[in-house]
Amino acid sequence: MLSTLAASRAADLNRVGLRSALERLALAETRLKFGQGTPLDVDRASQDVAAARALLITGDESLLEAREALGRALGSATPLSAPGDLDLDGFERAVAQTCHLNEDIERRPDVRAARMRVEVADRQIHDAELETAPSLSVVSQLNYASAVTFGPLTTWNLGAVLTVPFYDGGVRYGQLRDNRAAAEQARAALVGARLDAIVASAQAARSVGVLRASRDVAREQRDLARRIDQRTREGYAKGFGTSLDLVVSAQALRQAELSLVIADFQLAEARAGAVLADAECVY
């Protein structure tokens, strides 16, 4: 859903960028019409329009692919889009209602699964040890005949069989060693799962602050690019600057806008990951 929102925002910005490029082209043509510009100015503005139009085409395709991916994830054959009013604060509240937020590493699903694998491996060791123990079997048989020459019509035989394993070629002892090795591997995996959980939780919390700072920097760069582009357009309309300055400022503004969208998406993804990193969800 976050990917579809980011792709939708980028597609909208691409349309704004194309409209701005067309306005710059009209400005260059107007200057040429009144003898204040050159055909090179018009060509550069036309090149900028073509670049903006190409960016619009690829952006629309990315948006459609993101919506198709969301549709497949939700079991739909048609592309789906996330609601436009989706906010992360509401998402966090929904997760808190659906999942149990806890700070205990041992309650994380991956750690709990690793710990249960250790328990299963220990039971398999005990199971292999029981294979070497003697076993007692009780056998019972009840027979009935409608007519007999001698003896009773009903007979009941009861017997007991004691089995003491002496030698089987080492199969049971080999199985015992294999189960012990599997148990050691399961314990090592549990230690690794605990370490991974601790590191992942710390990284998820830290990445939110890092990406928030990056988003703020991207926003500042966007604001600067917007002011530079506005002043460049005003100066070009009054006869100052060149068409190259006009095109360069336009391209810088489009890149800054897209960088801000990507930064917002990455921050949203990090916030969602930080919430789910320590969540215990039961669906």
C-alpha positions as CSV (number, residue, x, y, z in Angstrom):
1,M,0.0,0.0,0.0
2,L,2.8,2.4,0.8
3,S,4.4,1.6,-2.6
4,T,1.2,2.5,-4.4
5,L,0.9,5.7,-2.5
6,A,4.5,6.7,-3.3
7,A,4.1,5.8,-7.0
8,S,0.8,7.8,-7.2
9,R,2.5,10.8,-5.7
10,A,5.4,10.5,-8.1
11,A,3.0,10.2,-11.1
12,D,1.2,13.4,-9.9
13,L,4.5,15.2,-9.7
14,N,5.4,14.0,-13.2
15,R,2.3,15.6,-14.5
16,V,3.1,18.9,-12.7
17,G,6.6,18.7,-14.1
18,L,5.3,18.2,-17.7
19,R,2.9,21.2,-17.3
20,S,5.8,23.3,-16.0
21,A,8.0,22.2,-19.0
22,L,5.2,23.2,-21.4
23,E,5.0,26.6,-19.8
24,R,8.7,27.1,-20.2
25,L,8.4,26.1,-23.8
26,A,5.7,28.6,-24.3
27,L,7.9,31.3,-22.6
28,A,10.8,30.4,-24.9
29,E,8.6,30.6,-28.0
30,T,7.2,33.9,-26.9
31,R,10.7,35.4,-26.5
32,L,11.6,34.1,-29.9
33,K,8.5,35.6,-31.4
34,F,9.4,39.1,-30.1
35,G,13.0,38.8,-31.1
36,Q,14.3,38.3,-27.5
37,G,15.3,34.7,-27.9
38,T,16.9,32.2,-30.3
39,P,15.8,28.9,-31.8
40,L,18.3,27.2,-29.5
41,D,16.2,28.3,-26.5
42,V,13.1,26.8,-28.1
43,D,15.0,23.5,-28.8
44,R,16.3,23.3,-25.3
45,A,12.8,23.9,-23.9
46,S,11.4,21.3,-26.3
47,Q,14.1,18.8,-25.2
48,D,13.0,19.4,-21.6
49,V,9.4,18.8,-22.5
50,A,10.4,15.5,-24.1
51,A,12.3,14.5,-21.0
52,A,9.4,15.4,-18.8
53,R,7.0,13.4,-21.0
54,A,9.2,10.3,-20.9
55,L,9.4,10.6,-17.1
56,L,5.6,10.7,-17.1
57,I,5.3,7.5,-19.1
58,T,7.6,5.5,-17.0
59,G,6.0,6.9,-13.8
60,D,2.5,5.8,-14.9
61,E,3.9,2.3,-15.7
62,S,5.5,2.1,-12.3
63,L,2.2,3.1,-10.7
64,L,0.3,0.5,-12.6
65,E,2.8,-2.2,-11.6
66,A,2.6,-1.2,-7.9
67,R,-1.2,-1.4,-8.0
68,E,-1.0,-4.8,-9.7
69,A,1.4,-6.0,-7.0
70,L,-1.0,-4.8,-4.3
71,G,-3.8,-6.6,-6.1
72,R,-1.9,-9.9,-6.3
73,A,-1.0,-9.6,-2.6
74,L,-4.7,-9.2,-1.7
75,G,-5.8,-12.0,-4.1
76,S,-7.3,-9.8,-6.8
77,A,-6.7,-10.1,-10.5
78,T,-7.3,-6.4,-11.0
79,P,-5.0,-3.6,-9.9
80,L,-5.8,-2.1,-6.5
81,S,-4.8,1.2,-5.0
82,A,-4.4,2.1,-1.3
83,P,-6.8,4.6,0.2
84,G,-5.5,8.2,-0.3
85,D,-6.2,9.0,3.4
86,L,-3.9,6.3,4.7
87,D,-1.7,7.7,7.4
88,L,1.0,6.0,9.5
89,D,-0.4,7.1,12.8
90,G,-3.6,5.2,12.0
91,F,-1.6,2.3,10.8
92,E,0.3,2.1,14.1
93,R,-2.9,2.2,16.1
94,A,-4.3,-0.6,13.9
95,V,-1.2,-2.7,14.5
96,A,-1.5,-2.0,18.3
97,Q,-5.1,-3.3,18.2
98,T,-4.3,-6.4,16.1
99,C,-0.9,-7.3,17.6
100,H,0.7,-7.3,21.0
101,L,3.5,-4.8,21.2
102,N,6.1,-6.1,23.6
103,E,9.8,-5.5,24.4
104,D,10.5,-9.1,25.3
105,I,12.8,-10.6,22.7
106,E,11.8,-14.1,23.7
107,R,8.2,-13.5,22.6
108,R,9.1,-12.6,19.0
109,P,7.7,-15.2,16.6
110,D,11.1,-16.1,15.1
111,V,12.7,-16.5,18.5
112,R,9.8,-18.6,19.8
113,A,10.0,-20.8,16.7
114,A,13.7,-21.3,17.2
115,R,13.2,-22.2,20.9
116,M,10.5,-24.7,20.0
117,R,12.9,-26.3,17.4
118,V,15.3,-26.8,20.3
119,E,12.6,-28.5,22.4
120,V,11.7,-30.8,19.5
121,A,15.4,-31.7,19.0
122,D,15.8,-32.6,22.7
123,R,12.8,-34.9,22.5
124,Q,14.3,-36.6,19.5
125,I,17.4,-37.3,21.5
126,H,15.3,-38.9,24.2
127,D,13.4,-40.9,21.6
128,A,16.7,-42.2,20.2
129,E,17.8,-43.2,23.8
130,L,14.6,-45.1,24.3
131,E,15.4,-47.2,21.2
132,T,18.2,-48.9,23.1
133,A,15.9,-49.9,26.1
134,P,14.3,-53.3,26.4
135,S,10.6,-53.5,25.4
136,L,7.8,-55.7,26.6
137,S,5.0,-56.7,24.3
138,V,1.7,-58.4,25.4
139,V,0.0,-60.6,22.8
140,S,-3.6,-61.8,23.2
141,Q,-5.7,-64.0,20.9
142,L,-9.3,-65.1,21.3
143,N,-10.7,-67.9,19.2
144,Y,-14.2,-69.4,18.9
145,A,-15.4,-72.5,17.1
146,S,-19.0,-73.5,16.5
147,A,-18.1,-77.2,16.7
148,V,-15.0,-79.0,18.0
149,T,-14.0,-82.6,18.5
150,F,-12.2,-82.1,21.8
151,G,-11.9,-79.1,24.0
152,P,-13.9,-76.0,24.6
153,L,-15.5,-73.9,22.0
154,T,-13.8,-70.7,23.1
155,T,-10.1,-70.4,23.7
156,W,-8.1,-67.4,24.9
157,N,-4.3,-67.2,24.6
158,L,-2.3,-64.6,26.4
159,G,1.5,-64.1,26.1
160,A,4.2,-61.7,26.8
161,V,7.4,-61.0,24.7
162,L,10.4,-59.4,26.1
163,T,12.7,-57.8,23.5
164,V,16.3,-56.9,24.5
165,P,18.3,-55.2,21.7
166,F,21.8,-56.4,21.7
167,Y,23.2,-55.5,18.2
168,D,21.7,-53.8,15.2
169,G,24.8,-52.7,13.4
170,G,25.0,-49.3,15.2
171,V,21.9,-47.8,13.7
172,R,20.4,-46.7,17.0
173,Y,23.7,-45.2,18.3
174,G,24.2,-43.4,14.9
175,Q,20.7,-42.0,15.2
176,L,21.4,-40.8,18.7
177,R,24.5,-39.0,17.5
178,D,22.7,-37.4,14.6
179,N,19.9,-36.2,17.0
180,R,22.4,-34.7,19.4
181,A,24.1,-32.9,16.5
182,A,20.8,-31.6,15.3
183,A,20.0,-30.4,18.8
184,E,23.3,-28.5,19.0
185,Q,22.5,-26.9,15.6
186,A,19.1,-25.9,16.9
187,R,20.6,-24.3,20.0
188,A,23.1,-22.4,17.8
189,A,20.2,-21.3,15.6
190,L,18.4,-20.0,18.7
191,V,21.3,-18.0,19.8
192,G,21.6,-16.5,16.2
193,A,17.8,-15.8,16.2
194,R,18.1,-13.9,19.5
195,L,21.0,-11.8,18.2
196,D,19.3,-11.1,14.9
197,A,16.2,-10.0,16.8
198,I,18.1,-7.6,19.0
199,V,20.0,-6.1,16.1
200,A,16.9,-5.9,13.9
201,S,15.0,-4.1,16.6
202,A,17.7,-1.6,17.2
203,Q,18.2,-1.0,13.5
204,A,14.5,-0.6,12.9
205,A,14.3,2.0,15.7
206,R,17.4,3.8,14.5
207,S,16.5,3.8,10.8
208,V,13.4,5.9,11.6
209,G,15.5,8.7,13.0
210,V,18.0,8.5,10.1
211,L,15.4,8.5,7.4
212,R,13.4,11.3,9.1
213,A,16.6,13.4,9.0
214,S,17.1,12.4,5.3
215,R,13.5,13.4,4.5
216,D,14.0,16.8,6.1
217,V,17.1,17.4,4.1
218,A,15.3,16.3,0.9
219,R,12.5,18.7,1.7
220,E,15.0,21.5,2.2
221,Q,16.6,20.7,-1.1
222,R,13.2,20.7,-2.8
223,D,12.3,24.1,-1.4
224,L,15.7,25.5,-2.6
225,A,15.2,24.0,-6.0
226,R,11.7,25.5,-6.2
227,R,12.9,29.0,-5.3
228,I,15.8,28.7,-7.8
229,D,13.5,27.6,-10.6
230,Q,11.0,30.4,-9.8
231,R,13.7,33.0,-9.9
232,T,15.2,31.6,-13.0
233,R,11.9,31.7,-14.8
234,E,11.3,35.3,-13.7
235,G,14.7,36.3,-14.8
236,Y,14.4,34.6,-18.1
237,A,11.1,36.3,-18.8
238,K,12.8,39.7,-18.1
239,G,15.7,38.9,-20.4
240,F,18.2,37.7,-17.8
241,G,19.9,34.3,-18.0
242,T,19.8,31.7,-20.7
243,S,17.6,28.8,-21.7
244,L,20.2,26.5,-20.4
245,D,19.7,27.9,-16.9
246,L,16.0,27.5,-17.4
247,V,16.2,23.8,-18.3
248,V,18.8,23.0,-15.7
249,S,16.7,24.5,-12.9
250,A,13.6,22.7,-14.1
251,Q,15.4,19.3,-14.2
252,A,16.8,20.0,-10.7
253,L,13.4,20.8,-9.4
254,R,11.9,17.6,-10.8
255,Q,14.7,15.5,-9.3
256,A,14.3,17.2,-6.0
257,E,10.5,16.5,-6.0
258,L,11.0,12.8,-6.8
259,S,13.8,12.5,-4.2
260,L,11.4,13.9,-1.6
261,V,8.7,11.4,-2.6
262,I,11.2,8.6,-2.2
263,A,12.4,9.9,1.2
264,D,8.8,10.1,2.4
265,F,8.1,6.5,1.2
266,Q,11.3,5.2,2.9
267,L,10.4,7.0,6.2
268,A,6.9,5.5,6.1
269,E,8.3,2.0,5.4
270,A,10.8,2.4,8.2
271,R,8.0,3.5,10.7
272,A,5.9,0.5,9.7
273,G,8.9,-1.8,10.0
274,A,9.7,-0.4,13.5
275,V,6.2,-1.1,14.6
276,L,6.2,-4.7,13.3
277,A,9.7,-5.5,14.4
278,D,8.7,-6.0,18.0
279,A,5.1,-7.0,17.4
280,E,3.5,-10.4,18.1
281,C,0.6,-10.7,15.7
282,V,-2.1,-13.4,15.8
283,Y,-4.3,-13.5,12.7
